[in-house]
Amino acid sequence: MANQPTIEGAELRDRIDQYLRESGLAGSGARVVPLTGDASDRRYFRILTPDGPSVVLALHAGPIEFATLPFANVADLLQRVPLPVPAVLGHSDALGILALQDLGDVTLQAHLGAATPAEHAALYRRAV
């Protein structure tokens, strides 16, 4: 990924602010909180609003084609099964941004690490 463009600082915040204005997902009182990313060129931010649910923005390094993103295709397939996946609340191809339903910070691995054996069995039964 050495040849991938990076997104930093003011440019990144400008893109977030522009998306929030254009999409209407959050008003001027929204807080933007960086989240831990994955092993890609995407950056993630939680948008906290005083009067509504939080939203997660996934920022790609550059413009995207939403219809061709593997994430969008896999999410669509999983919803048809149906399996719970974060809802795509909006996107901007030009800004390279996806707005996603915020499912919180607790991963399945962390949840299982804190669960009892009985809870493990119940979760397994729900999964299959």
Phi, psi and omega per residue, in radians:
M1 nan 0.249 -3.102
A2 -1.085 -0.485 -3.122
N3 -1.548 -0.026 -3.135
Q4 -1.308 2.417 3.058
P5 -1.193 2.634 3.094
T6 -1.929 2.736 3.119
I7 -2.103 2.246 -3.069
E8 -2.492 2.820 2.894
G9 0.817 -2.225 -3.007
A10 -1.091 -0.686 -3.134
E11 -1.091 -0.726 3.136
L12 -1.095 -0.852 -3.135
R13 -1.134 -0.643 3.094
D14 -1.064 -0.742 3.127
R15 -1.123 -0.740 3.112
I16 -1.080 -0.868 -3.123
D17 -1.045 -0.748 3.128
Q18 -1.094 -0.783 3.139
Y19 -1.084 -0.777 -3.121
L20 -1.107 -0.682 3.089
R21 -1.118 -0.862 -3.049
E22 -1.219 -0.600 -3.072
S23 -1.497 -0.436 -3.072
G24 1.273 0.235 -3.129
L25 -1.201 -0.484 -3.109
A26 -2.590 2.510 3.121
G27 -1.466 -2.971 -3.061
S28 -1.215 -0.294 -3.136
G29 -1.520 0.129 -3.076
A30 -1.272 2.499 3.024
R31 -1.784 2.469 3.136
V32 -1.925 2.062 -3.073
V33 -2.066 2.115 3.110
P34 -1.138 2.495 3.082
L35 -2.021 2.776 3.075
T36 -1.176 2.290 -3.092
G37 -1.551 -2.966 3.081
D38 -1.950 -2.857 -3.080
A39 -1.576 0.759 -3.130
S40 -2.265 -3.027 3.102
D41 -1.534 0.094 3.125
R42 -1.417 2.638 3.009
R43 -2.106 2.553 -3.077
Y44 -2.116 2.482 3.135
F45 -2.441 2.423 3.017
R46 -1.652 2.279 3.110
I47 -1.813 1.995 -3.124
L48 -1.784 2.171 3.140
T49 -1.967 2.609 -3.125
P50 -1.211 -0.365 -2.997
D51 -2.265 0.330 -3.121
G52 -2.753 3.133 3.135
P53 -1.222 2.671 3.084
S54 -1.292 2.778 -3.115
V55 -2.310 2.570 3.040
V56 -1.850 2.271 3.034
L57 -1.821 2.283 3.014
A58 -1.840 2.032 -3.127
L59 -1.813 2.110 3.044
H60 -1.471 2.844 -3.101
A61 -1.154 -0.403 -3.131
G62 -2.691 -2.937 3.140
P63 -1.017 2.709 -3.130
I64 -2.271 2.908 2.911
E65 -2.057 1.737 -3.035
F66 -0.884 -0.794 -3.059
A67 -1.075 -0.381 -3.106
T68 -1.816 0.014 3.141
L69 -1.229 2.269 3.076
P70 -0.955 -0.693 3.135
F71 -0.992 -0.811 -3.110
A72 -1.123 -0.724 -3.135
N73 -1.178 -0.766 3.132
V74 -1.166 -0.741 3.110
A75 -1.029 -0.740 3.124
D76 -1.085 -0.784 3.124
L77 -1.099 -0.757 -3.124
L78 -1.158 -0.617 3.105
Q79 -1.160 -0.538 -3.141
R80 -1.273 -0.369 -3.040
V81 -1.147 -0.824 0.004
P82 -1.719 2.398 3.014
L83 -2.175 2.539 -3.135
P84 -1.257 2.190 3.045
V85 -2.372 2.723 3.110
P86 -1.077 2.346 3.119
A87 -1.244 2.431 3.003
V88 -1.454 2.017 -3.068
L89 -1.566 -0.289 3.132
G90 2.938 3.027 3.099
H91 -2.822 2.807 3.002
S92 -2.318 1.937 3.109
D93 -1.065 -0.781 -3.076
A94 -1.112 -0.673 -3.128
L95 -1.534 -0.180 -3.135
G96 1.207 0.687 -3.048
I97 -2.173 2.380 2.953
L98 -1.996 2.358 3.017
A99 -1.810 2.198 -3.042
L100 -2.163 2.640 3.011
Q101 -1.039 2.360 3.137
D102 -1.514 1.999 3.136
L103 -1.694 0.091 3.092
G104 1.655 -3.026 -3.025
D105 -1.769 -0.220 -3.029
V106 -1.466 2.052 3.093
T107 -1.454 2.835 3.086
L108 -1.041 -0.718 3.141
Q109 -1.054 -0.780 3.126
A110 -1.153 -0.708 3.130
H111 -1.088 -0.788 3.133
L112 -1.149 -0.601 3.125
G113 -1.112 -0.483 -3.127
A114 -1.739 -0.041 -3.058
A115 -1.572 2.742 3.068
T116 -1.433 2.872 3.073
P117 -0.997 -0.633 3.109
A118 -1.128 -0.690 3.102
E119 -1.168 -0.644 3.066
H120 -1.004 -0.833 -3.114
A121 -1.098 -0.728 3.138
A122 -1.124 -0.744 3.116
L123 -1.126 -0.700 3.116
Y124 -1.079 -0.776 3.134
R125 -1.083 -0.683 3.118
R126 -1.158 -0.602 -3.080
A127 -1.282 -0.553 -3.110
V128 -1.941 nan nan
